[in-house]
Amino acid sequence: MAEPVVYRSRVRVEPVEGPLRRAYLPAEQEPVLFGLHSEVAEHYGVDMKAHEPHATTLDYLVAAAAG
């Protein structure tokens, strides 16, 4: 018999503008902003003069794996 599901993450992500996304995470009072910066923006051809830099989803994944 399979083990019951113990936890299901309830995350909602919505587009804001351009590369900017807003994520609603459990246990956080305020949403988290995801975007682009430096080499990542350059890779995707995004002009950072038109967008405020924010951490990428990749940055959050690396931080989570390191933690």
CHARMM internal coordinates of N, CA and C (Angstrom, degrees):
IC EDIT
DIST 1 N 1 CA 1.4472
DIST 1 CA 1 C 1.5213
ANGL 1 N 1 CA 1 C 109.15
DIST 1 C 2 N 1.3034
ANGL 1 CA 1 C 2 N 117.32
DIHE 1 N 1 CA 1 C 2 N 135.13
DIST 2 N 2 CA 1.4709
ANGL 1 C 2 N 2 CA 122.55
DIHE 1 CA 1 C 2 N 2 CA -177.97
DIST 2 CA 2 C 1.5256
ANGL 2 N 2 CA 2 C 110.42
DIHE 1 C 2 N 2 CA 2 C -71.87
DIST 2 C 3 N 1.3167
ANGL 2 CA 2 C 3 N 114.18
DIHE 2 N 2 CA 2 C 3 N 147.92
DIST 3 N 3 CA 1.4647
ANGL 2 C 3 N 3 CA 120.68
DIHE 2 CA 2 C 3 N 3 CA 176.39
DIST 3 CA 3 C 1.5357
ANGL 3 N 3 CA 3 C 108.92
DIHE 2 C 3 N 3 CA 3 C -69.37
DIST 3 C 4 N 1.3285
ANGL 3 CA 3 C 4 N 117.61
DIHE 3 N 3 CA 3 C 4 N 145.13
DIST 4 N 4 CA 1.4659
ANGL 3 C 4 N 4 CA 119.50
DIHE 3 CA 3 C 4 N 4 CA 177.36
DIST 4 CA 4 C 1.5307
ANGL 4 N 4 CA 4 C 110.78
DIHE 3 C 4 N 4 CA 4 C -70.33
DIST 4 C 5 N 1.3028
ANGL 4 CA 4 C 5 N 116.66
DIHE 4 N 4 CA 4 C 5 N 155.06
DIST 5 N 5 CA 1.4637
ANGL 4 C 5 N 5 CA 120.96
DIHE 4 CA 4 C 5 N 5 CA 176.21
DIST 5 CA 5 C 1.5182
ANGL 5 N 5 CA 5 C 107.70
DIHE 4 C 5 N 5 CA 5 C -67.55
DIST 5 C 6 N 1.3308
ANGL 5 CA 5 C 6 N 116.28
DIHE 5 N 5 CA 5 C 6 N 126.59
DIST 6 N 6 CA 1.4597
ANGL 5 C 6 N 6 CA 121.35
DIHE 5 CA 5 C 6 N 6 CA -177.28
DIST 6 CA 6 C 1.5207
ANGL 6 N 6 CA 6 C 111.31
DIHE 5 C 6 N 6 CA 6 C -91.27
DIST 6 C 7 N 1.3383
ANGL 6 CA 6 C 7 N 116.11
DIHE 6 N 6 CA 6 C 7 N -36.18
DIST 7 N 7 CA 1.4614
ANGL 6 C 7 N 7 CA 119.16
DIHE 6 CA 6 C 7 N 7 CA -176.48
DIST 7 CA 7 C 1.5165
ANGL 7 N 7 CA 7 C 109.70
DIHE 6 C 7 N 7 CA 7 C -148.70
DIST 7 C 8 N 1.3051
ANGL 7 CA 7 C 8 N 115.98
DIHE 7 N 7 CA 7 C 8 N 136.63
DIST 8 N 8 CA 1.4534
ANGL 7 C 8 N 8 CA 121.98
DIHE 7 CA 7 C 8 N 8 CA 173.25
DIST 8 CA 8 C 1.5268
ANGL 8 N 8 CA 8 C 106.60
DIHE 7 C 8 N 8 CA 8 C -126.43
DIST 8 C 9 N 1.3118
ANGL 8 CA 8 C 9 N 116.25
DIHE 8 N 8 CA 8 C 9 N 120.39
DIST 9 N 9 CA 1.4635
ANGL 8 C 9 N 9 CA 120.82
DIHE 8 CA 8 C 9 N 9 CA -179.54
DIST 9 CA 9 C 1.5200
ANGL 9 N 9 CA 9 C 109.87
DIHE 8 C 9 N 9 CA 9 C -71.90
DIST 9 C 10 N 1.3011
ANGL 9 CA 9 C 10 N 115.42
DIHE 9 N 9 CA 9 C 10 N 131.99
DIST 10 N 10 CA 1.4575
ANGL 9 C 10 N 10 CA 120.70
DIHE 9 CA 9 C 10 N 10 CA 178.37
DIST 10 CA 10 C 1.5243
ANGL 10 N 10 CA 10 C 108.31
DIHE 9 C 10 N 10 CA 10 C -109.64
DIST 10 C 11 N 1.3095
ANGL 10 CA 10 C 11 N 114.69
DIHE 10 N 10 CA 10 C 11 N 93.51
DIST 11 N 11 CA 1.4634
ANGL 10 C 11 N 11 CA 122.77
DIHE 10 CA 10 C 11 N 11 CA -177.54
DIST 11 CA 11 C 1.5142
ANGL 11 N 11 CA 11 C 108.27
DIHE 10 C 11 N 11 CA 11 C -120.33
DIST 11 C 12 N 1.3153
ANGL 11 CA 11 C 12 N 115.22
DIHE 11 N 11 CA 11 C 12 N 139.27
DIST 12 N 12 CA 1.4648
ANGL 11 C 12 N 12 CA 120.22
DIHE 11 CA 11 C 12 N 12 CA 176.59
DIST 12 CA 12 C 1.5207
ANGL 12 N 12 CA 12 C 107.54
DIHE 11 C 12 N 12 CA 12 C -125.89
DIST 12 C 13 N 1.3175
ANGL 12 CA 12 C 13 N 116.99
DIHE 12 N 12 CA 12 C 13 N 131.56
DIST 13 N 13 CA 1.4654
ANGL 12 C 13 N 13 CA 122.34
DIHE 12 CA 12 C 13 N 13 CA 179.07
DIST 13 CA 13 C 1.5179
ANGL 13 N 13 CA 13 C 108.02
DIHE 12 C 13 N 13 CA 13 C -122.52
DIST 13 C 14 N 1.3375
ANGL 13 CA 13 C 14 N 115.38
DIHE 13 N 13 CA 13 C 14 N 133.55
DIST 14 N 14 CA 1.4617
ANGL 13 C 14 N 14 CA 119.47
DIHE 13 CA 13 C 14 N 14 CA 179.01
DIST 14 CA 14 C 1.5235
ANGL 14 N 14 CA 14 C 110.01
DIHE 13 C 14 N 14 CA 14 C -131.34
DIST 14 C 15 N 1.3293
ANGL 14 CA 14 C 15 N 117.14
DIHE 14 N 14 CA 14 C 15 N 141.73
DIST 15 N 15 CA 1.4549
ANGL 14 C 15 N 15 CA 120.11
DIHE 14 CA 14 C 15 N 15 CA 176.31
DIST 15 CA 15 C 1.5242
ANGL 15 N 15 CA 15 C 110.20
DIHE 14 C 15 N 15 CA 15 C -69.45
DIST 15 C 16 N 1.3318
ANGL 15 CA 15 C 16 N 116.41
DIHE 15 N 15 CA 15 C 16 N 145.70
DIST 16 N 16 CA 1.4594
ANGL 15 C 16 N 16 CA 120.94
DIHE 15 CA 15 C 16 N 16 CA 177.58
DIST 16 CA 16 C 1.5192
ANGL 16 N 16 CA 16 C 109.15
DIHE 15 C 16 N 16 CA 16 C -110.99
DIST 16 C 17 N 1.3397
ANGL 16 CA 16 C 17 N 115.44
DIHE 16 N 16 CA 16 C 17 N -65.43
DIST 17 N 17 CA 1.4668
ANGL 16 C 17 N 17 CA 120.97
DIHE 16 CA 16 C 17 N 17 CA 178.34
DIST 17 CA 17 C 1.5168
ANGL 17 N 17 CA 17 C 108.17
DIHE 16 C 17 N 17 CA 17 C -164.66
DIST 17 C 18 N 1.3130
ANGL 17 CA 17 C 18 N 116.69
DIHE 17 N 17 CA 17 C 18 N 135.16
DIST 18 N 18 CA 1.4633
ANGL 17 C 18 N 18 CA 120.24
DIHE 17 CA 17 C 18 N 18 CA -179.47
DIST 18 CA 18 C 1.5191
ANGL 18 N 18 CA 18 C 110.18
DIHE 17 C 18 N 18 CA 18 C 54.68
DIST 18 C 19 N 1.3441
ANGL 18 CA 18 C 19 N 117.86
DIHE 18 N 18 CA 18 C 19 N -128.87
DIST 19 N 19 CA 1.4613
ANGL 18 C 19 N 19 CA 120.52
DIHE 18 CA 18 C 19 N 19 CA -178.81
DIST 19 CA 19 C 1.5356
ANGL 19 N 19 CA 19 C 113.77
DIHE 18 C 19 N 19 CA 19 C -81.95
DIST 19 C 20 N 1.3228
ANGL 19 CA 19 C 20 N 117.88
DIHE 19 N 19 CA 19 C 20 N -3.68
DIST 20 N 20 CA 1.4640
ANGL 19 C 20 N 20 CA 121.71
DIHE 19 CA 19 C 20 N 20 CA -175.52
DIST 20 CA 20 C 1.5301
ANGL 20 N 20 CA 20 C 111.57
DIHE 19 C 20 N 20 CA 20 C -79.70
DIST 20 C 21 N 1.3508
ANGL 20 CA 20 C 21 N 114.65
DIHE 20 N 20 CA 20 C 21 N 130.94
DIST 21 N 21 CA 1.4633
ANGL 20 C 21 N 21 CA 121.39
DIHE 20 CA 20 C 21 N 21 CA 177.49
DIST 21 CA 21 C 1.5255
ANGL 21 N 21 CA 21 C 108.72
DIHE 20 C 21 N 21 CA 21 C -131.61
DIST 21 C 22 N 1.3062
ANGL 21 CA 21 C 22 N 115.95
DIHE 21 N 21 CA 21 C 22 N 149.76
DIST 22 N 22 CA 1.4619
ANGL 21 C 22 N 22 CA 122.32
DIHE 21 CA 21 C 22 N 22 CA 178.89
DIST 22 CA 22 C 1.5260
ANGL 22 N 22 CA 22 C 107.29
DIHE 21 C 22 N 22 CA 22 C -113.05
DIST 22 C 23 N 1.3391
ANGL 22 CA 22 C 23 N 115.80
DIHE 22 N 22 CA 22 C 23 N 126.34
DIST 23 N 23 CA 1.4628
ANGL 22 C 23 N 23 CA 120.89
DIHE 22 CA 22 C 23 N 23 CA -179.70
DIST 23 CA 23 C 1.5251
ANGL 23 N 23 CA 23 C 110.09
DIHE 22 C 23 N 23 CA 23 C -114.74
DIST 23 C 24 N 1.3091
ANGL 23 CA 23 C 24 N 115.37
DIHE 23 N 23 CA 23 C 24 N 131.85
DIST 24 N 24 CA 1.4597
ANGL 23 C 24 N 24 CA 122.04
DIHE 23 CA 23 C 24 N 24 CA 175.54
DIST 24 CA 24 C 1.5181
ANGL 24 N 24 CA 24 C 106.99
DIHE 23 C 24 N 24 CA 24 C -101.65
DIST 24 C 25 N 1.3351
ANGL 24 CA 24 C 25 N 115.38
DIHE 24 N 24 CA 24 C 25 N 117.63
DIST 25 N 25 CA 1.4621
ANGL 24 C 25 N 25 CA 121.95
DIHE 24 CA 24 C 25 N 25 CA -174.55
DIST 25 CA 25 C 1.5260
ANGL 25 N 25 CA 25 C 110.87
DIHE 24 C 25 N 25 CA 25 C -114.45
DIST 25 C 26 N 1.3349
ANGL 25 CA 25 C 26 N 116.53
DIHE 25 N 25 CA 25 C 26 N 147.98
DIST 26 N 26 CA 1.4587
ANGL 25 C 26 N 26 CA 119.34
DIHE 25 CA 25 C 26 N 26 CA 177.49
DIST 26 CA 26 C 1.5317
ANGL 26 N 26 CA 26 C 111.11
DIHE 25 C 26 N 26 CA 26 C -60.24
DIST 26 C 27 N 1.3022
ANGL 26 CA 26 C 27 N 116.48
DIHE 26 N 26 CA 26 C 27 N 144.81
DIST 27 N 27 CA 1.4679
ANGL 26 C 27 N 27 CA 124.38
DIHE 26 CA 26 C 27 N 27 CA 175.75
DIST 27 CA 27 C 1.5233
ANGL 27 N 27 CA 27 C 113.78
DIHE 26 C 27 N 27 CA 27 C 70.29
DIST 27 C 28 N 1.3233
ANGL 27 CA 27 C 28 N 118.68
DIHE 27 N 27 CA 27 C 28 N 6.36
DIST 28 N 28 CA 1.4631
ANGL 27 C 28 N 28 CA 121.64
DIHE 27 CA 27 C 28 N 28 CA 176.54
DIST 28 CA 28 C 1.5243
ANGL 28 N 28 CA 28 C 108.56
DIHE 27 C 28 N 28 CA 28 C -109.79
DIST 28 C 29 N 1.3062
ANGL 28 CA 28 C 29 N 115.69
DIHE 28 N 28 CA 28 C 29 N 131.84
DIST 29 N 29 CA 1.4658
ANGL 28 C 29 N 29 CA 120.32
DIHE 28 CA 28 C 29 N 29 CA -179.40
DIST 29 CA 29 C 1.5316
ANGL 29 N 29 CA 29 C 112.08
DIHE 28 C 29 N 29 CA 29 C -72.26
DIST 29 C 30 N 1.3213
ANGL 29 CA 29 C 30 N 116.34
DIHE 29 N 29 CA 29 C 30 N -36.52
DIST 30 N 30 CA 1.4650
ANGL 29 C 30 N 30 CA 122.27
DIHE 29 CA 29 C 30 N 30 CA -177.27
DIST 30 CA 30 C 1.5270
ANGL 30 N 30 CA 30 C 109.99
DIHE 29 C 30 N 30 CA 30 C -113.20
DIST 30 C 31 N 1.3204
ANGL 30 CA 30 C 31 N 117.78
DIHE 30 N 30 CA 30 C 31 N 150.02
DIST 31 N 31 CA 1.4672
ANGL 30 C 31 N 31 CA 119.65
DIHE 30 CA 30 C 31 N 31 CA 175.86
DIST 31 CA 31 C 1.5232
ANGL 31 N 31 CA 31 C 111.01
DIHE 30 C 31 N 31 CA 31 C -68.02
DIST 31 C 32 N 1.3152
ANGL 31 CA 31 C 32 N 115.34
DIHE 31 N 31 CA 31 C 32 N 157.59
DIST 32 N 32 CA 1.4614
ANGL 31 C 32 N 32 CA 123.19
DIHE 31 CA 31 C 32 N 32 CA 177.90
DIST 32 CA 32 C 1.5198
ANGL 32 N 32 CA 32 C 107.57
DIHE 31 C 32 N 32 CA 32 C -102.82
DIST 32 C 33 N 1.3304
ANGL 32 CA 32 C 33 N 116.92
DIHE 32 N 32 CA 32 C 33 N 137.59
DIST 33 N 33 CA 1.4641
ANGL 32 C 33 N 33 CA 120.94
DIHE 32 CA 32 C 33 N 33 CA 177.94
DIST 33 CA 33 C 1.5184
ANGL 33 N 33 CA 33 C 110.04
DIHE 32 C 33 N 33 CA 33 C -98.00
DIST 33 C 34 N 1.3221
ANGL 33 CA 33 C 34 N 115.86
DIHE 33 N 33 CA 33 C 34 N 132.65
DIST 34 N 34 CA 1.4572
ANGL 33 C 34 N 34 CA 123.47
DIHE 33 CA 33 C 34 N 34 CA 174.35
DIST 34 CA 34 C 1.5193
ANGL 34 N 34 CA 34 C 107.63
DIHE 33 C 34 N 34 CA 34 C -114.07
DIST 34 C 35 N 1.3096
ANGL 34 CA 34 C 35 N 116.29
DIHE 34 N 34 CA 34 C 35 N 141.62
DIST 35 N 35 CA 1.4514
ANGL 34 C 35 N 35 CA 119.62
DIHE 34 CA 34 C 35 N 35 CA 177.67
DIST 35 CA 35 C 1.5103
ANGL 35 N 35 CA 35 C 110.41
DIHE 34 C 35 N 35 CA 35 C -157.50
DIST 35 C 36 N 1.3111
ANGL 35 CA 35 C 36 N 115.25
DIHE 35 N 35 CA 35 C 36 N -137.47
DIST 36 N 36 CA 1.4629
ANGL 35 C 36 N 36 CA 121.92
DIHE 35 CA 35 C 36 N 36 CA -179.69
DIST 36 CA 36 C 1.5233
ANGL 36 N 36 CA 36 C 109.28
DIHE 35 C 36 N 36 CA 36 C -136.76
DIST 36 C 37 N 1.3186
ANGL 36 CA 36 C 37 N 115.54
DIHE 36 N 36 CA 36 C 37 N 161.26
DIST 37 N 37 CA 1.4587
ANGL 36 C 37 N 37 CA 122.30
DIHE 36 CA 36 C 37 N 37 CA 174.63
DIST 37 CA 37 C 1.5244
ANGL 37 N 37 CA 37 C 109.00
DIHE 36 C 37 N 37 CA 37 C -159.25
DIST 37 C 38 N 1.2737
ANGL 37 CA 37 C 38 N 116.66
DIHE 37 N 37 CA 37 C 38 N 163.18
DIST 38 N 38 CA 1.4723
ANGL 37 C 38 N 38 CA 127.22
DIHE 37 CA 37 C 38 N 38 CA 173.13
DIST 38 CA 38 C 1.5247
ANGL 38 N 38 CA 38 C 114.87
DIHE 37 C 38 N 38 CA 38 C 35.74
DIST 38 C 39 N 1.3302
ANGL 38 CA 38 C 39 N 116.04
DIHE 38 N 38 CA 38 C 39 N -123.56
DIST 39 N 39 CA 1.4667
ANGL 38 C 39 N 39 CA 121.47
DIHE 38 CA 38 C 39 N 39 CA -173.57
DIST 39 CA 39 C 1.5291
ANGL 39 N 39 CA 39 C 112.71
DIHE 38 C 39 N 39 CA 39 C -61.92
DIST 39 C 40 N 1.3251
ANGL 39 CA 39 C 40 N 117.14
DIHE 39 N 39 CA 39 C 40 N -30.23
DIST 40 N 40 CA 1.4646
ANGL 39 C 40 N 40 CA 119.95
DIHE 39 CA 39 C 40 N 40 CA -179.97
DIST 40 CA 40 C 1.5294
ANGL 40 N 40 CA 40 C 109.69
DIHE 39 C 40 N 40 CA 40 C -67.49
DIST 40 C 41 N 1.3244
ANGL 40 CA 40 C 41 N 116.31
DIHE 40 N 40 CA 40 C 41 N -44.29
DIST 41 N 41 CA 1.4641
ANGL 40 C 41 N 41 CA 120.24
DIHE 40 CA 40 C 41 N 41 CA 177.59
DIST 41 CA 41 C 1.5264
ANGL 41 N 41 CA 41 C 110.27
DIHE 40 C 41 N 41 CA 41 C -63.06
DIST 41 C 42 N 1.3150
ANGL 41 CA 41 C 42 N 115.64
DIHE 41 N 41 CA 41 C 42 N -42.05
DIST 42 N 42 CA 1.4714
ANGL 41 C 42 N 42 CA 119.93
DIHE 41 CA 41 C 42 N 42 CA 178.60
DIST 42 CA 42 C 1.5347
ANGL 42 N 42 CA 42 C 110.38
DIHE 41 C 42 N 42 CA 42 C -60.84
DIST 42 C 43 N 1.3233
ANGL 42 CA 42 C 43 N 117.26
DIHE 42 N 42 CA 42 C 43 N -43.77
DIST 43 N 43 CA 1.4681
ANGL 42 C 43 N 43 CA 121.82
DIHE 42 CA 42 C 43 N 43 CA 179.45
DIST 43 CA 43 C 1.5264
ANGL 43 N 43 CA 43 C 111.32
DIHE 42 C 43 N 43 CA 43 C -57.63
DIST 43 C 44 N 1.3308
ANGL 43 CA 43 C 44 N 116.78
DIHE 43 N 43 CA 43 C 44 N -41.75
DIST 44 N 44 CA 1.4644
ANGL 43 C 44 N 44 CA 121.04
DIHE 43 CA 43 C 44 N 44 CA -178.42
DIST 44 CA 44 C 1.5276
ANGL 44 N 44 CA 44 C 113.01
DIHE 43 C 44 N 44 CA 44 C -88.29
DIST 44 C 45 N 1.3260
ANGL 44 CA 44 C 45 N 117.30
DIHE 44 N 44 CA 44 C 45 N 0.53
DIST 45 N 45 CA 1.4544
ANGL 44 C 45 N 45 CA 120.41
DIHE 44 CA 44 C 45 N 45 CA 177.88
DIST 45 CA 45 C 1.5155
ANGL 45 N 45 CA 45 C 114.05
DIHE 44 C 45 N 45 CA 45 C 71.53
DIST 45 C 46 N 1.3176
ANGL 45 CA 45 C 46 N 116.80
DIHE 45 N 45 CA 45 C 46 N 30.07
DIST 46 N 46 CA 1.4663
ANGL 45 C 46 N 46 CA 121.76
DIHE 45 CA 45 C 46 N 46 CA -178.94
DIST 46 CA 46 C 1.5230
ANGL 46 N 46 CA 46 C 109.22
DIHE 45 C 46 N 46 CA 46 C -94.31
DIST 46 C 47 N 1.3143
ANGL 46 CA 46 C 47 N 116.85
DIHE 46 N 46 CA 46 C 47 N 127.86
DIST 47 N 47 CA 1.4620
ANGL 46 C 47 N 47 CA 122.60
DIHE 46 CA 46 C 47 N 47 CA 178.00
DIST 47 CA 47 C 1.5247
ANGL 47 N 47 CA 47 C 108.67
DIHE 46 C 47 N 47 CA 47 C -77.72
DIST 47 C 48 N 1.3175
ANGL 47 CA 47 C 48 N 117.13
DIHE 47 N 47 CA 47 C 48 N 110.44
DIST 48 N 48 CA 1.4590
ANGL 47 C 48 N 48 CA 120.89
DIHE 47 CA 47 C 48 N 48 CA -176.76
DIST 48 CA 48 C 1.5271
ANGL 48 N 48 CA 48 C 112.43
DIHE 47 C 48 N 48 CA 48 C -74.87
DIST 48 C 49 N 1.3360
ANGL 48 CA 48 C 49 N 117.72
DIHE 48 N 48 CA 48 C 49 N -7.62
DIST 49 N 49 CA 1.4685
ANGL 48 C 49 N 49 CA 119.86
DIHE 48 CA 48 C 49 N 49 CA 172.52
DIST 49 CA 49 C 1.5305
ANGL 49 N 49 CA 49 C 110.47
DIHE 48 C 49 N 49 CA 49 C -70.79
DIST 49 C 50 N 1.3288
ANGL 49 CA 49 C 50 N 115.75
DIHE 49 N 49 CA 49 C 50 N -22.28
DIST 50 N 50 CA 1.4616
ANGL 49 C 50 N 50 CA 121.01
DIHE 49 CA 49 C 50 N 50 CA -178.74
DIST 50 CA 50 C 1.5269
ANGL 50 N 50 CA 50 C 113.00
DIHE 49 C 50 N 50 CA 50 C -96.12
DIST 50 C 51 N 1.3414
ANGL 50 CA 50 C 51 N 116.90
DIHE 50 N 50 CA 50 C 51 N -9.04
DIST 51 N 51 CA 1.4653
ANGL 50 C 51 N 51 CA 121.03
DIHE 50 CA 50 C 51 N 51 CA -176.60
DIST 51 CA 51 C 1.5209
ANGL 51 N 51 CA 51 C 110.58
DIHE 50 C 51 N 51 CA 51 C -137.42
DIST 51 C 52 N 1.3132
ANGL 51 CA 51 C 52 N 115.93
DIHE 51 N 51 CA 51 C 52 N 139.12
DIST 52 N 52 CA 1.4607
ANGL 51 C 52 N 52 CA 121.12
DIHE 51 CA 51 C 52 N 52 CA 174.85
DIST 52 CA 52 C 1.5304
ANGL 52 N 52 CA 52 C 108.64
DIHE 51 C 52 N 52 CA 52 C -72.72
DIST 52 C 53 N 1.3370
ANGL 52 CA 52 C 53 N 118.17
DIHE 52 N 52 CA 52 C 53 N 135.64
DIST 53 N 53 CA 1.4683
ANGL 52 C 53 N 53 CA 119.07
DIHE 52 CA 52 C 53 N 53 CA -179.54
DIST 53 CA 53 C 1.5330
ANGL 53 N 53 CA 53 C 112.09
DIHE 52 C 53 N 53 CA 53 C -71.19
DIST 53 C 54 N 1.3267
ANGL 53 CA 53 C 54 N 114.80
DIHE 53 N 53 CA 53 C 54 N 142.44
DIST 54 N 54 CA 1.4675
ANGL 53 C 54 N 54 CA 122.33
DIHE 53 CA 53 C 54 N 54 CA 175.04
DIST 54 CA 54 C 1.5223
ANGL 54 N 54 CA 54 C 107.64
DIHE 53 C 54 N 54 CA 54 C -142.51
DIST 54 C 55 N 1.3297
ANGL 54 CA 54 C 55 N 116.00
DIHE 54 N 54 CA 54 C 55 N 158.14
DIST 55 N 55 CA 1.4592
ANGL 54 C 55 N 55 CA 120.76
DIHE 54 CA 54 C 55 N 55 CA 175.72
DIST 55 CA 55 C 1.5246
ANGL 55 N 55 CA 55 C 109.76
DIHE 54 C 55 N 55 CA 55 C -59.79
DIST 55 C 56 N 1.3127
ANGL 55 CA 55 C 56 N 115.65
DIHE 55 N 55 CA 55 C 56 N 148.24
DIST 56 N 56 CA 1.4638
ANGL 55 C 56 N 56 CA 121.13
DIHE 55 CA 55 C 56 N 56 CA 178.58
DIST 56 CA 56 C 1.5256
ANGL 56 N 56 CA 56 C 110.14
DIHE 55 C 56 N 56 CA 56 C -90.98
DIST 56 C 57 N 1.3129
ANGL 56 CA 56 C 57 N 116.48
DIHE 56 N 56 CA 56 C 57 N 166.57
DIST 57 N 57 CA 1.4595
ANGL 56 C 57 N 57 CA 119.76
DIHE 56 CA 56 C 57 N 57 CA 174.20
DIST 57 CA 57 C 1.5252
ANGL 57 N 57 CA 57 C 109.59
DIHE 56 C 57 N 57 CA 57 C -61.54
DIST 57 C 58 N 1.3322
ANGL 57 CA 57 C 58 N 117.77
DIHE 57 N 57 CA 57 C 58 N -33.88
DIST 58 N 58 CA 1.4505
ANGL 57 C 58 N 58 CA 121.62
DIHE 57 CA 57 C 58 N 58 CA 176.84
DIST 58 CA 58 C 1.5287
ANGL 58 N 58 CA 58 C 110.82
DIHE 57 C 58 N 58 CA 58 C -61.11
DIST 58 C 59 N 1.3326
ANGL 58 CA 58 C 59 N 118.26
DIHE 58 N 58 CA 58 C 59 N -40.39
DIST 59 N 59 CA 1.4558
ANGL 58 C 59 N 59 CA 121.56
DIHE 58 CA 58 C 59 N 59 CA 177.68
DIST 59 CA 59 C 1.5324
ANGL 59 N 59 CA 59 C 110.56
DIHE 58 C 59 N 59 CA 59 C -59.15
DIST 59 C 60 N 1.3167
ANGL 59 CA 59 C 60 N 117.07
DIHE 59 N 59 CA 59 C 60 N -41.76
DIST 60 N 60 CA 1.4612
ANGL 59 C 60 N 60 CA 121.33
DIHE 59 CA 59 C 60 N 60 CA -179.36
DIST 60 CA 60 C 1.5397
ANGL 60 N 60 CA 60 C 110.45
DIHE 59 C 60 N 60 CA 60 C -68.87
DIST 60 C 61 N 1.3341
ANGL 60 CA 60 C 61 N 117.35
DIHE 60 N 60 CA 60 C 61 N -38.50
DIST 61 N 61 CA 1.4570
ANGL 60 C 61 N 61 CA 119.71
DIHE 60 CA 60 C 61 N 61 CA 177.61
DIST 61 CA 61 C 1.5300
ANGL 61 N 61 CA 61 C 111.88
DIHE 60 C 61 N 61 CA 61 C -63.75
DIST 61 C 62 N 1.3189
ANGL 61 CA 61 C 62 N 116.48
DIHE 61 N 61 CA 61 C 62 N -43.61
DIST 62 N 62 CA 1.4607
ANGL 61 C 62 N 62 CA 120.37
DIHE 61 CA 61 C 62 N 62 CA 178.78
DIST 62 CA 62 C 1.5207
ANGL 62 N 62 CA 62 C 110.51
DIHE 61 C 62 N 62 CA 62 C -63.23
DIST 62 C 63 N 1.3225
ANGL 62 CA 62 C 63 N 117.17
DIHE 62 N 62 CA 62 C 63 N -43.94
DIST 63 N 63 CA 1.4685
ANGL 62 C 63 N 63 CA 121.32
DIHE 62 CA 62 C 63 N 63 CA 179.00
DIST 63 CA 63 C 1.5350
ANGL 63 N 63 CA 63 C 110.65
DIHE 62 C 63 N 63 CA 63 C -62.33
DIST 63 C 64 N 1.3222
ANGL 63 CA 63 C 64 N 117.25
DIHE 63 N 63 CA 63 C 64 N -40.26
DIST 64 N 64 CA 1.4614
ANGL 63 C 64 N 64 CA 120.65
DIHE 63 CA 63 C 64 N 64 CA 179.69
DIST 64 CA 64 C 1.5356
ANGL 64 N 64 CA 64 C 111.16
DIHE 63 C 64 N 64 CA 64 C -66.23
DIST 64 C 65 N 1.3217
ANGL 64 CA 64 C 65 N 116.62
DIHE 64 N 64 CA 64 C 65 N -41.16
DIST 65 N 65 CA 1.4619
ANGL 64 C 65 N 65 CA 120.23
DIHE 64 CA 64 C 65 N 65 CA 179.97
DIST 65 CA 65 C 1.5343
ANGL 65 N 65 CA 65 C 111.19
DIHE 64 C 65 N 65 CA 65 C -68.77
DIST 65 C 66 N 1.3177
ANGL 65 CA 65 C 66 N 116.96
DIHE 65 N 65 CA 65 C 66 N -32.24
DIST 66 N 66 CA 1.4587
ANGL 65 C 66 N 66 CA 121.27
DIHE 65 CA 65 C 66 N 66 CA -178.94
DIST 66 CA 66 C 1.5177
ANGL 66 N 66 CA 66 C 111.99
DIHE 65 C 66 N 66 CA 66 C -78.67
DIST 66 C 67 N 1.3279
ANGL 66 CA 66 C 67 N 116.34
DIHE 66 N 66 CA 66 C 67 N -22.07
DIST 67 N 67 CA 1.4569
ANGL 66 C 67 N 67 CA 121.35
DIHE 66 CA 66 C 67 N 67 CA -172.88
DIST 67 CA 67 C 1.4749
ANGL 67 N 67 CA 67 C 113.55
DIHE 66 C 67 N 67 CA 67 C -77.83
END
COOR INIT
IC SEED 1 N 1 CA 1 C
IC BUILD
